[in-house]
Amino acid sequence: MVQTLKLKRVLTPAQGDALHKKFLTSDNVETLVDYDCDGYDLNGKMLFRYRKNAIPMEILKQGVDAFKGSIQLTDGRGSASGSSHKRVRKDGIVSNITVGNKVLSGNVGYMDSGAMVHYCRKTAFARDYFEKFKEGIPFVKHIDNLYKELCPEHYAKQKAIAEGTNKNYVIGDTSFTTVTVNRNFATAVHKDAGDYPEGFGNLIIYREGHYEGSYFCLPEYGVGIDMQNQDVLFADVHSWHGNTPYENTSEDFMRIAFVMYYREYMYQCKSPSEELFETKMRETGFLKL
Protein backbone atom coordinates (compact mmCIF):
# COMPACT_ATOMS: atom_id res chain seq x y z
CA MET A 1 0.00 0.00 0.00
CA VAL A 2 1.54 3.27 -1.13
CA GLN A 3 0.79 6.15 1.21
CA THR A 4 0.45 9.75 0.05
CA LEU A 5 1.76 12.71 2.01
CA LYS A 6 0.67 16.30 1.47
CA LEU A 7 3.50 18.35 2.91
CA LYS A 8 3.29 21.98 3.91
CA ARG A 9 6.35 24.20 3.96
CA VAL A 10 8.08 24.47 7.31
CA LEU A 11 10.57 27.06 5.98
CA THR A 12 10.02 30.14 3.88
CA PRO A 13 11.87 30.32 0.55
CA ALA A 14 14.33 32.77 2.13
CA GLN A 15 14.97 30.38 5.03
CA GLY A 16 15.53 27.57 2.54
CA ASP A 17 18.01 29.69 0.58
CA ALA A 18 19.88 30.46 3.81
CA LEU A 19 20.64 26.74 4.25
CA HIS A 20 22.72 26.59 1.05
CA LYS A 21 26.07 24.80 1.72
CA LYS A 22 25.09 24.21 5.37
CA PHE A 23 24.88 20.77 6.96
CA LEU A 24 21.55 19.56 8.26
CA THR A 25 20.81 18.03 11.66
CA SER A 26 18.18 15.57 12.84
CA ASP A 27 16.10 18.60 13.89
CA ASN A 28 15.45 19.32 10.22
CA VAL A 29 13.35 16.14 9.97
CA GLU A 30 9.81 16.46 11.30
CA THR A 31 8.37 13.63 9.20
CA LEU A 32 10.42 10.47 8.67
CA VAL A 33 9.43 8.20 5.78
CA ASP A 34 10.41 4.52 5.88
CA TYR A 35 7.49 3.10 3.89
CA ASP A 36 6.25 3.19 0.29
CA CYS A 37 5.23 6.79 -0.17
CA ASP A 38 4.49 9.58 -2.64
CA GLY A 39 5.08 13.13 -1.39
CA TYR A 40 3.48 16.30 -2.75
CA ASP A 41 3.38 19.92 -1.71
CA LEU A 42 0.04 21.57 -0.97
CA ASN A 43 -0.25 22.70 -4.60
CA GLY A 44 0.01 19.14 -5.87
CA LYS A 45 3.60 19.36 -7.09
CA MET A 46 5.36 16.00 -6.75
CA LEU A 47 8.29 16.14 -4.34
CA PHE A 48 9.28 12.47 -4.24
CA ARG A 49 8.31 8.87 -4.86
CA TYR A 50 9.91 6.26 -2.61
CA ARG A 51 9.66 2.50 -2.97
CA LYS A 52 11.11 -0.13 -0.71
CA ASN A 53 12.67 -3.35 -2.02
CA ALA A 54 12.31 -2.22 -5.63
CA ILE A 55 15.80 -3.40 -6.63
CA PRO A 56 16.74 -7.10 -6.42
CA MET A 57 19.81 -7.51 -4.22
CA GLU A 58 21.76 -9.24 -6.99
CA ILE A 59 21.16 -6.26 -9.31
CA LEU A 60 22.19 -3.80 -6.60
CA LYS A 61 25.36 -5.77 -5.83
CA GLN A 62 26.16 -5.95 -9.53
CA GLY A 63 26.07 -2.17 -9.68
CA VAL A 64 28.17 -1.80 -6.53
CA ASP A 65 30.81 -4.24 -7.73
CA ALA A 66 30.95 -2.64 -11.18
CA PHE A 67 31.05 1.04 -10.17
CA LYS A 68 32.69 1.28 -6.74
CA GLY A 69 36.13 1.51 -8.36
CA SER A 70 35.25 4.96 -9.68
CA ILE A 71 35.28 6.45 -6.18
CA GLN A 72 38.25 8.66 -5.34
CA LEU A 73 39.08 11.69 -3.25
CA THR A 74 37.90 14.74 -5.17
CA ASP A 75 37.25 18.44 -4.66
CA GLY A 76 34.85 18.57 -7.57
CA ARG A 77 31.52 18.31 -5.77
CA GLY A 78 31.12 22.03 -5.06
CA SER A 79 28.39 23.22 -2.73
CA ALA A 80 27.21 19.67 -2.01
CA SER A 81 30.49 19.25 -0.11
CA GLY A 82 29.72 22.25 2.09
CA SER A 83 32.00 24.70 0.30
CA SER A 84 32.41 26.38 -3.07
CA HIS A 85 35.60 28.38 -3.50
CA LYS A 86 38.37 29.14 -5.98
CA ARG A 87 41.24 26.66 -6.09
CA VAL A 88 44.58 27.99 -4.84
CA ARG A 89 47.55 26.67 -6.84
CA LYS A 90 50.79 25.51 -5.23
CA ASP A 91 52.42 28.83 -6.13
CA GLY A 92 49.73 30.68 -4.18
CA ILE A 93 47.93 32.05 -7.23
CA VAL A 94 44.12 31.82 -7.09
CA SER A 95 42.76 29.82 -10.01
CA ASN A 96 39.55 30.50 -11.91
CA ILE A 97 38.44 26.93 -11.18
CA THR A 98 35.76 26.59 -8.48
CA VAL A 99 36.15 23.61 -6.13
CA GLY A 100 34.69 22.30 -2.87
CA ASN A 101 35.80 20.31 0.16
CA LYS A 102 37.41 16.96 -0.58
CA VAL A 103 35.01 14.01 -0.50
CA LEU A 104 34.91 10.43 -1.78
CA SER A 105 33.06 10.50 -5.09
CA GLY A 106 33.34 9.36 -8.69
CA ASN A 107 31.60 9.56 -12.05
CA VAL A 108 30.71 6.68 -14.36
CA GLY A 109 29.59 6.90 -17.97
CA TYR A 110 30.03 10.02 -20.07
CA MET A 111 30.75 13.74 -19.68
CA ASP A 112 30.07 16.70 -21.92
CA SER A 113 32.36 19.62 -22.71
CA GLY A 114 33.21 21.74 -19.69
CA ALA A 115 35.49 24.45 -18.36
CA MET A 116 38.49 22.12 -17.95
CA VAL A 117 37.96 19.55 -20.74
CA HIS A 118 36.55 20.98 -23.96
CA TYR A 119 35.14 17.86 -25.59
CA CYS A 120 32.62 15.09 -24.92
CA ARG A 121 34.14 11.84 -23.69
CA LYS A 122 33.95 8.79 -21.47
CA THR A 123 34.62 9.42 -17.79
CA ALA A 124 38.10 8.34 -16.71
CA PHE A 125 36.60 5.23 -15.10
CA ALA A 126 34.64 4.19 -18.19
CA ARG A 127 37.72 4.79 -20.33
CA ASP A 128 40.17 2.87 -18.13
CA TYR A 129 37.83 0.13 -16.91
CA PHE A 130 35.38 -0.24 -19.78
CA GLU A 131 34.61 -3.90 -19.07
CA LYS A 132 33.74 -3.05 -15.45
CA PHE A 133 31.58 -0.20 -16.69
CA LYS A 134 29.66 -2.54 -19.00
CA GLU A 135 29.04 -4.96 -16.11
CA GLY A 136 27.03 -2.25 -14.34
CA ILE A 137 24.72 -1.42 -17.25
CA PRO A 138 21.96 -3.89 -16.15
CA PHE A 139 21.81 -1.99 -12.84
CA VAL A 140 21.38 1.31 -14.70
CA LYS A 141 18.74 -0.27 -16.93
CA HIS A 142 16.77 -1.49 -13.90
CA ILE A 143 16.65 2.05 -12.46
CA ASP A 144 15.68 3.38 -15.88
CA ASN A 145 12.71 0.96 -15.94
CA LEU A 146 11.63 2.10 -12.46
CA TYR A 147 11.93 5.73 -13.60
CA LYS A 148 9.65 4.99 -16.55
CA GLU A 149 7.13 3.26 -14.28
CA LEU A 150 7.06 5.77 -11.41
CA CYS A 151 7.69 9.12 -13.14
CA PRO A 152 6.36 8.59 -16.67
CA GLU A 153 5.97 12.26 -17.64
CA HIS A 154 9.50 13.23 -16.60
CA TYR A 155 10.87 10.02 -18.08
CA ALA A 156 9.27 10.57 -21.47
CA LYS A 157 10.93 13.98 -21.85
CA GLN A 158 14.33 12.70 -20.71
CA LYS A 159 14.17 9.55 -22.85
CA ALA A 160 13.28 11.64 -25.89
CA ILE A 161 16.35 13.82 -25.51
CA ALA A 162 18.51 10.75 -24.81
CA GLU A 163 17.27 9.14 -28.02
CA GLY A 164 18.29 12.28 -29.89
CA THR A 165 21.80 12.10 -28.41
CA ASN A 166 24.75 10.40 -30.09
CA LYS A 167 24.63 6.82 -28.79
CA ASN A 168 28.32 6.94 -27.88
CA TYR A 169 27.34 9.10 -24.88
CA VAL A 170 24.24 7.31 -23.51
CA ILE A 171 24.45 4.38 -21.07
CA GLY A 172 22.90 1.48 -22.97
CA ASP A 173 19.26 1.89 -23.98
CA THR A 174 18.44 4.20 -21.07
CA SER A 175 17.68 7.85 -20.40
CA PHE A 176 20.97 8.32 -18.51
CA THR A 177 24.41 9.47 -19.58
CA THR A 178 26.17 9.55 -16.22
CA VAL A 179 26.20 8.02 -12.73
CA THR A 180 27.68 9.79 -9.72
CA VAL A 181 28.89 7.40 -7.01
CA ASN A 182 29.52 8.66 -3.46
CA ARG A 183 30.97 6.89 -0.44
CA ASN A 184 30.18 7.96 3.15
CA PHE A 185 29.40 11.44 1.86
CA ALA A 186 26.78 13.35 3.85
CA THR A 187 25.92 16.15 1.48
CA ALA A 188 25.35 19.73 2.53
CA VAL A 189 22.21 21.52 1.35
CA HIS A 190 22.31 22.11 -2.40
CA LYS A 191 20.31 21.95 -5.61
CA ASP A 192 21.52 19.68 -8.38
CA ALA A 193 22.95 21.47 -11.40
CA GLY A 194 24.22 20.27 -14.75
CA ASP A 195 21.51 17.64 -15.19
CA TYR A 196 18.52 17.73 -17.54
CA PRO A 197 16.27 20.33 -15.87
CA GLU A 198 12.96 18.71 -16.85
CA GLY A 199 13.92 15.30 -15.49
CA PHE A 200 13.41 13.95 -11.98
CA GLY A 201 16.30 12.94 -9.76
CA ASN A 202 16.97 9.57 -8.17
CA LEU A 203 18.93 8.02 -5.33
CA ILE A 204 19.94 4.43 -4.61
CA ILE A 205 21.84 3.38 -1.49
CA TYR A 206 24.01 0.38 -0.65
CA ARG A 207 24.75 -0.11 3.04
CA GLU A 208 27.24 -2.24 4.97
CA GLY A 209 28.04 -2.26 8.67
CA HIS A 210 25.85 -0.18 10.97
CA TYR A 211 24.84 3.45 10.92
CA GLU A 212 21.79 5.48 11.74
CA GLY A 213 20.69 8.80 10.30
CA SER A 214 21.98 10.02 6.94
CA TYR A 215 18.40 10.57 5.88
CA PHE A 216 17.76 12.19 2.51
CA CYS A 217 16.06 15.43 3.53
CA LEU A 218 13.99 18.12 1.84
CA PRO A 219 14.42 20.70 4.62
CA GLU A 220 11.85 23.18 3.31
CA TYR A 221 9.20 20.52 3.96
CA GLY A 222 10.76 18.93 7.05
CA VAL A 223 10.71 15.47 5.49
CA GLY A 224 13.43 12.83 5.67
CA ILE A 225 13.65 9.44 3.97
CA ASP A 226 15.40 6.50 5.62
CA MET A 227 16.85 4.62 2.68
CA GLN A 228 17.88 0.99 3.01
CA ASN A 229 19.38 -1.57 0.66
CA GLN A 230 17.18 -2.29 -2.38
CA ASP A 231 15.12 0.92 -2.02
CA VAL A 232 14.74 3.53 -4.75
CA LEU A 233 13.92 7.21 -4.38
CA PHE A 234 12.88 9.61 -7.12
CA ALA A 235 12.95 13.20 -5.90
CA ASP A 236 12.84 16.82 -6.96
CA VAL A 237 16.58 17.47 -6.74
CA HIS A 238 16.13 20.99 -8.09
CA SER A 239 14.74 21.86 -4.66
CA TRP A 240 17.05 22.26 -1.66
CA HIS A 241 18.12 18.87 -0.30
CA GLY A 242 20.89 17.24 1.69
CA ASN A 243 21.63 14.51 4.23
CA THR A 244 21.33 14.45 7.98
CA PRO A 245 24.49 13.32 9.84
CA TYR A 246 25.64 9.76 10.35
CA GLU A 247 24.95 8.55 13.88
CA ASN A 248 26.04 5.50 15.93
CA THR A 249 28.34 4.21 13.21
CA SER A 250 30.27 0.96 13.40
CA GLU A 251 33.95 1.05 12.50
CA ASP A 252 33.29 -0.79 9.24
CA PHE A 253 30.19 1.12 8.10
CA MET A 254 29.85 2.01 4.45
CA ARG A 255 27.19 3.90 2.52
CA ILE A 256 27.53 4.01 -1.25
CA ALA A 257 25.07 6.32 -2.98
CA PHE A 258 24.24 6.23 -6.70
CA VAL A 259 22.69 9.13 -8.61
CA MET A 260 21.84 8.59 -12.28
CA TYR A 261 21.11 11.46 -14.65
CA TYR A 262 21.30 12.91 -18.13
CA ARG A 263 23.88 15.69 -18.34
CA GLU A 264 22.12 18.79 -19.59
CA TYR A 265 24.12 19.47 -22.77
CA MET A 266 25.02 15.97 -23.93
CA TYR A 267 22.64 16.35 -26.88
CA GLN A 268 25.23 18.76 -28.33
CA CYS A 269 27.94 16.08 -28.42
CA LYS A 270 29.17 15.08 -31.84
CA SER A 271 30.49 11.66 -32.82
CA PRO A 272 33.88 10.73 -31.27
CA SER A 273 35.64 11.25 -34.62
CA GLU A 274 34.13 14.73 -34.98
CA GLU A 275 35.00 15.59 -31.38
CA LEU A 276 38.61 14.50 -32.05
CA PHE A 277 38.77 16.53 -35.28
CA GLU A 278 37.52 19.69 -33.56
CA THR A 279 39.85 19.18 -30.57
CA LYS A 280 42.92 18.84 -32.80
CA MET A 281 42.00 21.90 -34.79
CA ARG A 282 41.20 23.97 -31.70
CA GLU A 283 44.32 23.05 -29.77
CA THR A 284 46.93 22.81 -32.52
CA GLY A 285 45.49 24.06 -35.80
CA PHE A 286 46.67 20.83 -37.40
CA LEU A 287 45.09 17.42 -38.01
CA LYS A 288 48.48 15.70 -37.79
CA LEU A 289 51.52 16.64 -35.72
C-alpha positions as CSV (number, residue, x, y, z in Angstrom):
1,M,0.0,0.0,0.0
2,V,1.5,3.3,-1.1
3,Q,0.8,6.2,1.2
4,T,0.5,9.7,0.0
5,L,1.8,12.7,2.0
6,K,0.7,16.3,1.5
7,L,3.5,18.4,2.9
8,K,3.3,22.0,3.9
9,R,6.4,24.2,4.0
10,V,8.1,24.5,7.3
11,L,10.6,27.1,6.0
12,T,10.0,30.1,3.9
13,P,11.9,30.3,0.5
14,A,14.3,32.8,2.1
15,Q,15.0,30.4,5.0
16,G,15.5,27.6,2.5
17,D,18.0,29.7,0.6
18,A,19.9,30.5,3.8
19,L,20.6,26.7,4.2
20,H,22.7,26.6,1.1
21,K,26.1,24.8,1.7
22,K,25.1,24.2,5.4
23,F,24.9,20.8,7.0
24,L,21.6,19.6,8.3
25,T,20.8,18.0,11.7
26,S,18.2,15.6,12.8
27,D,16.1,18.6,13.9
28,N,15.5,19.3,10.2
29,V,13.3,16.1,10.0
30,E,9.8,16.5,11.3
31,T,8.4,13.6,9.2
32,L,10.4,10.5,8.7
33,V,9.4,8.2,5.8
34,D,10.4,4.5,5.9
35,Y,7.5,3.1,3.9
36,D,6.3,3.2,0.3
37,C,5.2,6.8,-0.2
38,D,4.5,9.6,-2.6
39,G,5.1,13.1,-1.4
40,Y,3.5,16.3,-2.7
41,D,3.4,19.9,-1.7
42,L,0.0,21.6,-1.0
43,N,-0.3,22.7,-4.6
44,G,0.0,19.1,-5.9
45,K,3.6,19.4,-7.1
46,M,5.4,16.0,-6.8
47,L,8.3,16.1,-4.3
48,F,9.3,12.5,-4.2
49,R,8.3,8.9,-4.9
50,Y,9.9,6.3,-2.6
51,R,9.7,2.5,-3.0
52,K,11.1,-0.1,-0.7
53,N,12.7,-3.3,-2.0
54,A,12.3,-2.2,-5.6
55,I,15.8,-3.4,-6.6
56,P,16.7,-7.1,-6.4
57,M,19.8,-7.5,-4.2
58,E,21.8,-9.2,-7.0
59,I,21.2,-6.3,-9.3
60,L,22.2,-3.8,-6.6
61,K,25.4,-5.8,-5.8
62,Q,26.2,-6.0,-9.5
63,G,26.1,-2.2,-9.7
64,V,28.2,-1.8,-6.5
65,D,30.8,-4.2,-7.7
66,A,30.9,-2.6,-11.2
67,F,31.1,1.0,-10.2
68,K,32.7,1.3,-6.7
69,G,36.1,1.5,-8.4
70,S,35.2,5.0,-9.7
71,I,35.3,6.5,-6.2
72,Q,38.3,8.7,-5.3
73,L,39.1,11.7,-3.2
74,T,37.9,14.7,-5.2
75,D,37.3,18.4,-4.7
76,G,34.8,18.6,-7.6
77,R,31.5,18.3,-5.8
78,G,31.1,22.0,-5.1
79,S,28.4,23.2,-2.7
80,A,27.2,19.7,-2.0
81,S,30.5,19.2,-0.1
82,G,29.7,22.3,2.1
83,S,32.0,24.7,0.3
84,S,32.4,26.4,-3.1
85,H,35.6,28.4,-3.5
86,K,38.4,29.1,-6.0
87,R,41.2,26.7,-6.1
88,V,44.6,28.0,-4.8
89,R,47.5,26.7,-6.8
90,K,50.8,25.5,-5.2
91,D,52.4,28.8,-6.1
92,G,49.7,30.7,-4.2
93,I,47.9,32.1,-7.2
94,V,44.1,31.8,-7.1
95,S,42.8,29.8,-10.0
96,N,39.5,30.5,-11.9
97,I,38.4,26.9,-11.2
98,T,35.8,26.6,-8.5
99,V,36.1,23.6,-6.1
100,G,34.7,22.3,-2.9
101,N,35.8,20.3,0.2
102,K,37.4,17.0,-0.6
103,V,35.0,14.0,-0.5
104,L,34.9,10.4,-1.8
105,S,33.1,10.5,-5.1
106,G,33.3,9.4,-8.7
107,N,31.6,9.6,-12.1
108,V,30.7,6.7,-14.4
109,G,29.6,6.9,-18.0
110,Y,30.0,10.0,-20.1
111,M,30.7,13.7,-19.7
112,D,30.1,16.7,-21.9
113,S,32.4,19.6,-22.7
114,G,33.2,21.7,-19.7
115,A,35.5,24.4,-18.4
116,M,38.5,22.1,-18.0
117,V,38.0,19.6,-20.7
118,H,36.5,21.0,-24.0
119,Y,35.1,17.9,-25.6
120,C,32.6,15.1,-24.9
121,R,34.1,11.8,-23.7
122,K,33.9,8.8,-21.5
123,T,34.6,9.4,-17.8
124,A,38.1,8.3,-16.7
125,F,36.6,5.2,-15.1
126,A,34.6,4.2,-18.2
127,R,37.7,4.8,-20.3
128,D,40.2,2.9,-18.1
129,Y,37.8,0.1,-16.9
130,F,35.4,-0.2,-19.8
131,E,34.6,-3.9,-19.1
132,K,33.7,-3.1,-15.5
133,F,31.6,-0.2,-16.7
134,K,29.7,-2.5,-19.0
135,E,29.0,-5.0,-16.1
136,G,27.0,-2.2,-14.3
137,I,24.7,-1.4,-17.3
138,P,22.0,-3.9,-16.1
139,F,21.8,-2.0,-12.8
140,V,21.4,1.3,-14.7
141,K,18.7,-0.3,-16.9
142,H,16.8,-1.5,-13.9
143,I,16.7,2.1,-12.5
144,D,15.7,3.4,-15.9
145,N,12.7,1.0,-15.9
146,L,11.6,2.1,-12.5
147,Y,11.9,5.7,-13.6
148,K,9.7,5.0,-16.6
149,E,7.1,3.3,-14.3
150,L,7.1,5.8,-11.4
151,C,7.7,9.1,-13.1
152,P,6.4,8.6,-16.7
153,E,6.0,12.3,-17.6
154,H,9.5,13.2,-16.6
155,Y,10.9,10.0,-18.1
156,A,9.3,10.6,-21.5
157,K,10.9,14.0,-21.8
158,Q,14.3,12.7,-20.7
159,K,14.2,9.6,-22.8
160,A,13.3,11.6,-25.9
161,I,16.4,13.8,-25.5
162,A,18.5,10.7,-24.8
163,E,17.3,9.1,-28.0
164,G,18.3,12.3,-29.9
165,T,21.8,12.1,-28.4
166,N,24.8,10.4,-30.1
167,K,24.6,6.8,-28.8
168,N,28.3,6.9,-27.9
169,Y,27.3,9.1,-24.9
170,V,24.2,7.3,-23.5
171,I,24.4,4.4,-21.1
172,G,22.9,1.5,-23.0
173,D,19.3,1.9,-24.0
174,T,18.4,4.2,-21.1
175,S,17.7,7.9,-20.4
176,F,21.0,8.3,-18.5
177,T,24.4,9.5,-19.6
178,T,26.2,9.6,-16.2
179,V,26.2,8.0,-12.7
180,T,27.7,9.8,-9.7
181,V,28.9,7.4,-7.0
182,N,29.5,8.7,-3.5
183,R,31.0,6.9,-0.4
184,N,30.2,8.0,3.2
185,F,29.4,11.4,1.9
186,A,26.8,13.3,3.9
187,T,25.9,16.1,1.5
188,A,25.3,19.7,2.5
189,V,22.2,21.5,1.3
190,H,22.3,22.1,-2.4
191,K,20.3,22.0,-5.6
192,D,21.5,19.7,-8.4
193,A,22.9,21.5,-11.4
194,G,24.2,20.3,-14.8
195,D,21.5,17.6,-15.2
196,Y,18.5,17.7,-17.5
197,P,16.3,20.3,-15.9
198,E,13.0,18.7,-16.8
199,G,13.9,15.3,-15.5
200,F,13.4,14.0,-12.0
201,G,16.3,12.9,-9.8
202,N,17.0,9.6,-8.2
203,L,18.9,8.0,-5.3
204,I,19.9,4.4,-4.6
205,I,21.8,3.4,-1.5
206,Y,24.0,0.4,-0.7
207,R,24.7,-0.1,3.0
208,E,27.2,-2.2,5.0
209,G,28.0,-2.3,8.7
210,H,25.9,-0.2,11.0
211,Y,24.8,3.5,10.9
212,E,21.8,5.5,11.7
213,G,20.7,8.8,10.3
214,S,22.0,10.0,6.9
215,Y,18.4,10.6,5.9
216,F,17.8,12.2,2.5
217,C,16.1,15.4,3.5
218,L,14.0,18.1,1.8
219,P,14.4,20.7,4.6
220,E,11.9,23.2,3.3
221,Y,9.2,20.5,4.0
222,G,10.8,18.9,7.0
223,V,10.7,15.5,5.5
224,G,13.4,12.8,5.7
225,I,13.6,9.4,4.0
226,D,15.4,6.5,5.6
227,M,16.8,4.6,2.7
228,Q,17.9,1.0,3.0
229,N,19.4,-1.6,0.7
230,Q,17.2,-2.3,-2.4
231,D,15.1,0.9,-2.0
232,V,14.7,3.5,-4.7
233,L,13.9,7.2,-4.4
234,F,12.9,9.6,-7.1
235,A,13.0,13.2,-5.9
236,D,12.8,16.8,-7.0
237,V,16.6,17.5,-6.7
238,H,16.1,21.0,-8.1
239,S,14.7,21.9,-4.7
240,W,17.0,22.3,-1.7
241,H,18.1,18.9,-0.3
242,G,20.9,17.2,1.7
243,N,21.6,14.5,4.2
244,T,21.3,14.4,8.0
245,P,24.5,13.3,9.8
246,Y,25.6,9.8,10.4
247,E,24.9,8.5,13.9
248,N,26.0,5.5,15.9
249,T,28.3,4.2,13.2
250,S,30.3,1.0,13.4
251,E,34.0,1.1,12.5
252,D,33.3,-0.8,9.2
253,F,30.2,1.1,8.1
254,M,29.8,2.0,4.5
255,R,27.2,3.9,2.5
256,I,27.5,4.0,-1.3
257,A,25.1,6.3,-3.0
258,F,24.2,6.2,-6.7
259,V,22.7,9.1,-8.6
260,M,21.8,8.6,-12.3
261,Y,21.1,11.5,-14.6
262,Y,21.3,12.9,-18.1
263,R,23.9,15.7,-18.3
264,E,22.1,18.8,-19.6
265,Y,24.1,19.5,-22.8
266,M,25.0,16.0,-23.9
267,Y,22.6,16.3,-26.9
268,Q,25.2,18.8,-28.3
269,C,27.9,16.1,-28.4
270,K,29.2,15.1,-31.8
271,S,30.5,11.7,-32.8
272,P,33.9,10.7,-31.3
273,S,35.6,11.3,-34.6
274,E,34.1,14.7,-35.0
275,E,35.0,15.6,-31.4
276,L,38.6,14.5,-32.0
277,F,38.8,16.5,-35.3
278,E,37.5,19.7,-33.6
279,T,39.9,19.2,-30.6
280,K,42.9,18.8,-32.8
281,M,42.0,21.9,-34.8
282,R,41.2,24.0,-31.7
283,E,44.3,23.0,-29.8
284,T,46.9,22.8,-32.5
285,G,45.5,24.1,-35.8
286,F,46.7,20.8,-37.4
287,L,45.1,17.4,-38.0
288,K,48.5,15.7,-37.8
289,L,51.5,16.6,-35.7
